[in-house]
Amino acid sequence: MQARGRRVPGLPAGGGRPAGQQDAMSARFHIVGCAVAAQPDPQAMEEFVEWAGRFGARMLSQDDGKAVFVQFDAAGAQLILHGCRTAAARRQPPLRFGFASGVKEAGAADGEPRVGERGLRQACDLAAAARPGQVLISSQLASLLQLAELEPHERLLSTRVVLPDGRPASAYLVQPRRAPLAADRPPA
């Protein structure tokens, strides 16, 4: 006897996800970021930029006090986590970071993709609004990280910030990683 199954409209004949739909583990993001130093610090910026490049980020602009970068098709949030590690470093003066979701656009003169202006502006505004040692993430990017359950999704704290032009905005602060409590550790 052959089992008869009903075909669900919109799903492939063999079941599974519709074509073009990804699961959370294979989600891709376009992450735009900005790092700002309270005072020009060429060494700190150069170290961050070098590491960001290792994670696949492309520098859009850089000087001794600010770096703006984008990572197209990021499989995770390693670039954000690196920003968190850099911001938490005890180096003085600490850097500030802002991250936002970007839109990948075609049409750059060299044929390379470019990032939309909205994501760039958001990342730069959030970095400017952050206090030294803080990492702020746009609400849209935070939602994407939470849906995909990507670290640092469990450490995001909703907050209100004042942008450089005086406008209030919603954002998410990435809370520092905390060491596990003694009661949470397995017995020795």
C-alpha positions in Angstrom: 0.0 0.0 0.0 1.4 3.4 -1.0 1.1 6.2 1.5 -0.6 9.2 0.1 0.5 12.6 1.3 -1.1 15.9 0.7 1.0 18.5 -1.0 1.1 21.7 0.9 0.8 24.8 -1.4 4.0 26.8 -1.5 6.2 24.0 -0.3 8.4 21.9 -2.6 7.0 18.4 -3.5 9.5 16.7 -1.1 8.5 19.0 1.8 10.9 21.4 3.5 11.2 25.1 3.0 10.0 27.0 0.0 12.7 27.9 -2.4 14.7 31.0 -1.4 13.7 30.7 2.3 16.6 30.1 4.8 16.6 28.7 8.3 18.1 30.7 11.2 21.4 28.9 11.1 22.1 30.0 7.5 20.8 33.5 7.7 23.0 36.2 6.0 23.3 39.8 7.1 24.8 43.0 5.8 26.4 44.6 8.8 27.4 48.3 8.7 29.6 49.5 11.6 31.4 52.5 12.9 34.2 52.7 15.5 34.9 56.1 17.1 37.8 57.1 19.4 37.2 59.9 21.9 40.7 61.2 20.9 42.6 60.3 17.8 44.3 56.9 18.4 45.9 55.6 15.2 47.2 52.4 16.9 43.8 51.4 18.3 42.0 52.1 14.9 44.7 50.2 12.9 44.4 47.2 15.2 40.6 47.1 15.0 40.6 47.6 11.2 43.1 44.8 10.8 41.0 42.4 12.8 37.8 43.6 11.1 39.4 42.8 7.7 40.0 39.2 8.9 36.2 38.9 9.5 35.6 40.0 5.9 34.8 43.6 6.6 35.5 46.2 3.9 36.7 49.6 5.0 34.6 52.5 3.6 36.6 55.2 5.4 39.2 55.4 8.0 41.3 58.0 9.9 42.9 58.2 13.3 39.6 58.8 15.1 36.9 56.9 13.1 36.5 53.9 10.9 33.4 53.0 8.9 33.1 49.5 7.5 30.6 47.0 6.0 30.5 43.2 6.0 28.2 41.9 3.2 26.6 38.4 3.5 27.9 37.9 7.1 27.0 34.4 8.3 27.1 35.5 11.9 27.9 38.4 14.2 31.6 37.9 14.6 32.3 41.5 13.6 30.0 42.7 16.3 31.5 40.4 18.9 35.0 41.7 17.9 33.7 45.2 18.5 32.5 44.1 22.0 35.9 42.6 22.8 37.7 45.8 21.6 35.3 48.1 23.5 35.7 46.1 26.7 39.5 46.1 26.5 41.1 48.1 29.3 42.9 50.3 26.8 42.5 54.0 27.2 40.7 55.8 25.7 38.2 53.0 24.9 36.5 53.0 21.5 32.8 53.3 20.9 30.9 51.3 18.4 27.6 51.5 16.4 26.3 48.7 14.2 23.2 48.7 11.9 21.7 46.5 9.2 22.7 47.6 5.8 21.2 47.2 2.3 23.4 45.9 -0.4 23.0 48.1 -3.5 24.4 47.7 -7.0 25.8 50.5 -9.1 29.1 51.5 -7.7 31.5 52.9 -10.4 33.9 50.0 -10.0 31.2 47.4 -10.3 31.5 46.5 -6.6 28.3 46.5 -4.4 27.8 49.4 -2.1 25.9 49.9 1.1 22.8 52.0 1.4 23.1 55.4 3.1 20.5 54.7 5.8 22.6 51.9 7.4 25.7 54.0 7.2 24.0 57.0 8.9 22.5 54.7 11.6 25.8 53.1 12.4 27.7 56.4 12.6 25.0 58.1 14.7 24.9 55.1 17.1 28.7 55.2 17.5 28.6 58.9 18.2 25.8 58.4 20.8 27.6 55.6 22.6 29.7 56.2 25.6 33.3 55.2 25.6 33.5 51.4 25.8 29.9 50.9 24.6 28.5 49.0 21.7 25.1 50.1 20.3 23.1 48.1 17.8 20.1 49.4 15.7 16.7 47.9 16.5 16.5 46.3 13.1 19.8 44.5 13.4 19.1 43.5 17.0 15.8 41.9 15.8 17.6 40.0 13.1 20.2 38.7 15.6 17.4 37.7 18.0 15.4 35.9 15.3 18.5 34.0 14.2 19.5 33.4 17.9 23.0 34.6 17.2 25.3 35.8 20.0 25.1 38.5 21.4 21.3 38.2 21.2 20.9 37.2 24.9 23.0 40.3 26.0 21.0 43.0 24.2 19.3 45.6 26.4 16.8 48.0 24.9 17.7 51.6 25.5 17.0 55.1 24.4 19.8 57.3 23.1 20.2 60.9 22.0 21.8 61.2 18.5 24.3 63.9 17.7 21.6 66.1 16.1 19.5 65.9 19.3 16.9 63.4 18.1 16.0 60.6 20.5 16.3 57.0 19.1 15.8 53.4 20.2 18.8 51.1 20.1 20.1 48.1 21.9 23.1 48.1 24.2 25.3 45.0 24.1 25.8 44.2 27.8 29.3 42.9 28.7 29.7 39.2 29.0 29.5 38.1 32.7 31.5 35.3 34.3 29.2 32.5 35.5 28.3 32.6 39.1 29.9 30.0 41.4 26.4 28.4 41.8 26.1 28.0 38.0 29.5 26.2 37.7 29.6 22.4 37.7 31.2 21.0 40.9 34.9 20.3 40.8 
